[in-house]
Amino acid sequence: MYHCQLNFILVGMQDEPAAIIKGWKPLERFSHEVEIYNCLEDVPKGAKYPGETIVFLDDDMSWRPAQLREKFEEKARIILFTRHVEEMSAKMLDLFEAVWPLPLTEVLLRYEMTHFLASIKKEKDAALTQQYLDTLIDMLPDLIWFKDLPGCHLKVNTAFCEAVGKSRASVTGKYHSEIWGTLDDELEHGEAVCLDSEEIVAKARRTCYFEEEVRHSKRGICQLKVFKTPVYGEDDEVIGTIGVARDVTKEMEDHAKILHLARTDALTGLANRRYFYKYVEENRANQGMAVCFIDLDRFKQLNDTYGHQSGDAALLGVAELLRRTFPKDFITRLGGDEFVVAILGAVTVNDVKDRLDALTEAAREFFLMDECLRGLSMSIGVAISEDEDTSLELLLKRSDEALYYSKTHGKGRYTFYDDMH
């Protein structure tokens, strides 16, 4: 994908090595341009070349360190051919990319050139691979990080930085608690969760899935789906992990909303008929239950006389009365003006009577508040089972029969199924 031009600047070189360097065959994705000068004074001052500049300098001629930096740009790679290596200080040697002692045979020169140019190609290939990785992880919306085994973040992507509200530099080299935590308890808990998951991944030696909760810099508490996979060293030991986390907070919120809509009556916000059966089936196990079947008297006349808006207002009022009277019980609008309250667990007749007395009194006061509601009342039928042997269907049937009894014996009252017999 890339192409790199190498500019060979030969200064004071002997004819034989100069001919070898000049005729060198470029590696794949590389090309060579060659310029030859007799001495440093002939080299243009501060010349800039496209690509990489490689200076081959023979120290049989005079030169000074300051003169090198004056002639060549900072990133130029300078290779010194010298017969005086033992006379050079460490500081002097640091000026050069490589020092090749003279005399240098053709075989040795070709060997040095081969390995030197191969090392440049490795650098370019590694830089391209690094760019591939950086581009890939930064374009993804998921949080991505690379950690050593103790849990230090060696590399993170842009999405990770945005999530924590910190720069890449301030995150690199830090641990989970230093990056995510804002409160002491969060620091301790978050670090413990991370260390536990890292240990699980290291022991399993495979990709593992986790669900984690973190505090986002902008959105508050977020839910993450996390995948972590081990990274291995040369001896096949686990030396770190790579993590990918997807923020599923909105997805979970949307799912909860959809589930709520599927389970809820749109007008009153109470449970709907379908969810009523599901809830009782899942929660009744080994318990008794009381079912209160509630119906509004003369509701049709209200709708016919005052319209559906008044009818909806009555239903909303009744729903609120039921919530206040049965705050811990399961309340359902079966449809129309029919409601059911399911009381799970040990229930006494007297307890149900006390609550129904309170409900009917509250309903009476509510219906008197508005002229259009004054014709309404509440008829209720109750069926109780002390154990789970009596099915929900049978309890509903019995409470419906008791409700019918209330309606045909004066309305505005409650009747227990057992009292009918």
Steps between C-alpha positions, in 0.01 A plus 500: 500500500779746587795610284823632648774679311848461647742779411858368519741791556857374452769734639869430440434134422753281321407385152440132583255540793338793320434280197348226720267744681405677178405176329307354795165345402210659693281288723127465435318836544833690495690703242849655510641833392877547521708819531881493526720773648875513546484681834258653749559849365345391169175384663222763479429646843172383659387315189165322538405188309174310467495177701798386707852641478790256552845661516806280442798694635865399468701656784826507302391858440462756775162567660353646819180398685354848460576483129294180465187650652553812294505304179235236570154515653449360848335175388771410247668167573879530485724196457868560568773300329803537727841362591496675837218338698716450807573874510133604501309588818153371579364849443658505156364157413150615590505731198475207263240241407782250452879490499662260254871446571746511211641314322166357387499212254239478227338203674481684831371818335224307326417326828475834685293659222263205487428507873490879523244539221303202632477673838363813332240289320403338829453845651278608211300176508459527876392864472243404234373214715478738796305745285266218392437415866456861614265582213297185552448535874437876481230467234301255713234631740581230757748560782829316435801464728822302533624418851788316658427226750506727809231710331693803371351654181765492228281625217140623461286625213317829446165361620663398829639852550163657425331267748732592787529866396881491500778527245683196368821617666335530843349151469803311371693335781213528748287239679120462494437684825719794394309533173135425582450563870365822645396387848696286746251214498493503119880491488518194722207317340603572140859391553386177668260418214774559243759292682252215540416498130869518402569197718210310342630573149856401591386169649253421222752593226217595266267788423254559786181707523411731789234755582636806679372834624709818484449873543521673160650850496188646336215250527537380858468131585531284188453131438775327301524165325869411527711246315853434625755273337850399614828613341789252507876545535774307326478217754121471450432658839222758533659845519193721461152540358314681224156631590206614289196656666173602341285760674156337505337749737263642238435155360402375845290811563321450168447133581358593840267753336380245245450241773312755710274588206436133432400441863314822575156641433555813293241714678549422868856371511381189686591150389303366205312170474784306335759602759259427784493129415877489450575680826277279712639185338858606575445629854226294660696182573401340833289798604139573565332786316202732509345633178291817509298548179386863467248650257359853475120526520327708230826567316333464158250773587789729593662451161172539314404817689828684552732339245809284513721771651291492815512120492881508472518743793293260711728206410813699583352600835406143585850379403653751741261396778602137450871589518448681828289224653715209379853647480679163523258289296466428130235715330371436148259666264346206318328728253216752487396582856618167647791483746656213694716517813707188578619477862768228526591326824314432823183709490223529761141592423509780756810656342334499157179644647691785665664597175180468296316716753768764456481464120123531474498804727780668301315416177177648634677825581674505161176448305337788688773741392363549148144522373563258215638232735225507763305213347797263532569246770721195542387137510757249621519121518765322710628142492769373739713187498726414791732289284599458136263208437229731371593615150504860389227427246274363772568795731417742217180309427397508867588870543299576182201316643533695825522821296179411317338439839606850614356655184168320530465575871525875510830593333767711672598213731739205529416130536720207601444185298492286813220718647278416205491134599 
